Amino acid sequence: PADIVYTSGRHVGPVFSGDTVFASTEIRDKRDYPGREDLGVLVTTLRGHKFRPPREGESGPQKVDVFYLERELAVRRRSHYAA
């Protein structure tokens, strides 16, 4: 995949040396890439999070969001891969 455009993004929580950051991507939309039969466009949200130790009264580590990016990716269509 190749980035076409980042439509928005923000760091919403701190990250410190030694933190482990996890990421997940949600595909929000898909559409044709204008003028290219071999490509499509995916609209995605990439979210980053980490876990912090539990505070008093909490059970287990707590998931904390640290960033999100909304972006569009150009991806090759499955039908155009060599068999």
C-alpha positions as CSV (number, residue, x, y, z in Angstrom):
1,P,0.0,0.0,0.0
2,A,1.0,3.6,-0.6
3,D,-0.2,6.6,1.3
4,I,-2.2,9.0,-0.8
5,V,-3.1,11.6,1.9
6,Y,-3.3,12.0,5.6
7,T,-6.7,13.7,6.3
8,S,-6.2,14.2,10.0
9,G,-4.2,12.9,12.9
10,R,-3.4,13.7,16.5
11,H,-1.3,12.6,19.5
12,V,-3.8,12.2,22.3
13,G,-1.7,10.7,25.0
14,P,2.0,10.7,26.1
15,V,4.5,8.1,25.2
16,F,7.7,7.7,27.2
17,S,11.0,5.8,26.7
18,G,10.4,2.1,27.4
19,D,6.6,2.2,26.5
20,T,5.4,-0.4,24.1
21,V,2.9,1.0,21.6
22,F,0.4,-1.2,19.8
23,A,-1.5,-0.2,16.6
24,S,-4.7,-1.3,14.9
25,T,-6.2,-0.2,11.6
26,E,-9.9,0.1,10.9
27,I,-11.0,0.2,7.2
28,R,-13.7,2.7,7.0
29,D,-14.4,2.9,3.3
30,K,-13.2,1.6,-0.1
31,R,-13.6,3.1,-3.6
32,D,-12.1,3.0,-7.0
33,Y,-8.9,4.8,-7.8
34,P,-9.7,7.2,-10.6
35,G,-8.2,6.2,-13.9
36,R,-6.6,3.0,-12.6
37,E,-8.3,-0.4,-12.9
38,D,-5.5,-2.1,-11.0
39,L,-5.8,0.1,-7.8
40,G,-8.4,0.8,-5.2
41,V,-8.4,3.4,-2.3
42,L,-8.9,2.4,1.3
43,V,-9.9,5.0,3.8
44,T,-8.5,3.9,7.2
45,T,-8.1,5.0,10.8
46,L,-4.9,3.9,12.4
47,R,-5.0,4.0,16.2
48,G,-2.1,3.6,18.6
49,H,-2.4,2.6,22.3
50,K,-0.4,1.4,25.2
51,F,-1.2,-0.2,28.5
52,R,-0.6,1.5,31.9
53,P,-0.4,-0.3,35.2
54,P,-3.7,-0.5,37.1
55,R,-4.5,2.2,39.7
56,E,-6.1,1.5,43.0
57,G,-9.5,-0.1,42.5
58,E,-8.8,-1.1,38.8
59,S,-8.4,-4.7,37.8
60,G,-5.5,-5.2,35.4
61,P,-3.6,-2.9,33.0
62,Q,-5.6,-0.2,31.4
63,K,-5.6,0.6,27.6
64,V,-4.6,4.2,26.9
65,D,-5.0,5.8,23.4
66,V,-1.9,7.7,22.3
67,F,-2.5,8.6,18.7
68,Y,-4.8,8.3,15.7
69,L,-4.3,9.0,12.0
70,E,-7.0,9.1,9.3
71,R,-5.5,8.4,5.9
72,E,-6.2,7.1,2.4
73,L,-4.1,4.3,0.9
74,A,-3.7,3.2,-2.6
75,V,-3.8,-0.6,-2.8
76,R,-3.4,-3.1,-5.6
77,R,-6.6,-5.0,-6.4
78,R,-6.6,-8.7,-5.7
79,S,-7.6,-9.4,-9.4
80,H,-4.4,-7.8,-10.6
81,Y,-2.0,-10.0,-8.7
82,A,-0.2,-12.7,-10.7
83,A,-1.6,-16.1,-10.1
